[in-house]
Amino acid sequence: MTNSYVGIISPCGLETLVPETEHAASFLLRRLAHSRPNKAIVFWAVVDEQAAGDIADHVRCGQFDEAFRQLNARALDLGTLLPPTQEEDELFLIG
């Protein structure tokens, strides 16, 4: 079975891989914007469960470069997520 995941890719490789939930992507985008703007990207991917487990093992072991290679090779779909605009960010804080 396939699932969607979000995560963070930096020059070191794949640093974070979590199942996509209602708030996961916005949390990662905000975390990145406040900690390392322009040094990493947030992505979304569709990966089968076995591949996701293998990739997550590489991340847990600190093998970020290999985790990224595996994600790139095994993702069925993969793309970057853009940070919210200032207006969207303000609506999120108000709402």
C-alpha positions as CSV (number, residue, x, y, z in Angstrom):
1,M,0.0,0.0,0.0
2,T,1.2,3.5,-0.7
3,N,1.0,6.5,1.6
4,S,2.0,10.2,1.3
5,Y,4.8,11.6,3.4
6,V,6.4,15.0,3.9
7,G,9.9,15.8,5.0
8,I,12.9,18.0,4.9
9,I,15.8,17.7,2.4
10,S,19.0,19.7,3.1
11,P,22.5,19.7,1.6
12,C,23.1,16.8,4.0
13,G,20.3,14.7,2.5
14,L,16.9,13.6,3.7
15,E,16.7,14.7,7.3
16,T,13.0,14.2,8.1
17,L,10.3,11.9,6.8
18,V,6.9,11.8,8.5
19,P,3.4,10.6,7.3
20,E,1.4,13.4,5.8
21,T,-1.2,14.6,8.2
22,E,-3.4,17.7,8.4
23,H,-0.8,19.8,10.0
24,A,2.5,18.1,9.2
25,A,3.4,20.0,6.1
26,S,2.6,23.4,7.6
27,F,4.6,22.6,10.7
28,L,7.7,21.6,8.7
29,L,7.4,24.7,6.4
30,R,7.2,27.0,9.5
31,R,10.0,25.1,11.2
32,L,12.2,25.6,8.2
33,A,11.3,29.2,7.7
34,H,12.3,30.0,11.3
35,S,15.4,27.9,11.6
36,R,17.1,27.6,8.2
37,P,15.5,29.6,5.4
38,N,17.0,29.0,2.0
39,K,19.1,26.1,3.2
40,A,16.6,23.2,2.8
41,I,13.3,22.3,1.2
42,V,10.1,20.7,2.4
43,F,8.8,18.0,0.1
44,W,5.8,15.7,-0.4
45,A,6.2,12.2,-1.7
46,V,4.1,9.0,-2.3
47,V,6.0,6.0,-1.2
48,D,5.0,2.4,-0.5
49,E,5.1,1.3,3.1
50,Q,8.2,-1.0,2.7
51,A,10.2,1.8,1.1
52,A,9.1,4.3,3.7
53,G,10.3,2.0,6.5
54,D,13.6,1.5,4.8
55,I,14.1,5.2,4.2
56,A,13.1,6.0,7.8
57,D,15.7,3.6,9.0
58,H,18.4,5.4,7.1
59,V,17.2,8.7,8.6
60,R,17.2,7.3,12.1
61,C,20.8,6.0,11.6
62,G,21.9,9.4,10.4
63,Q,22.5,8.2,6.9
64,F,20.8,11.3,5.4
65,D,22.5,11.0,2.0
66,E,21.5,7.4,1.5
67,A,18.0,8.2,2.7
68,F,17.7,10.8,0.0
69,R,19.0,8.4,-2.7
70,Q,16.5,5.8,-1.6
71,L,13.7,8.4,-1.6
72,N,14.6,9.6,-5.0
73,A,14.8,6.0,-6.4
74,R,11.7,4.6,-4.7
75,A,9.2,7.5,-4.6
76,L,6.2,7.0,-6.9
77,D,5.7,10.8,-6.9
78,L,7.8,13.6,-5.4
79,G,7.6,17.3,-5.3
80,T,8.6,20.4,-3.3
81,L,6.2,22.3,-1.1
82,L,6.3,26.1,-1.1
83,P,6.2,28.1,2.0
84,P,2.9,30.0,2.7
85,T,2.7,33.6,1.5
86,Q,2.7,36.3,4.2
87,E,-1.1,36.7,3.7
88,E,-1.7,32.9,4.2
89,D,0.6,33.0,7.2
90,E,-1.4,35.9,8.8
91,L,-4.7,34.1,8.1
92,F,-3.3,31.0,9.9
93,L,-2.3,33.0,12.9
94,I,-5.7,34.7,13.1
95,G,-7.8,31.6,12.3
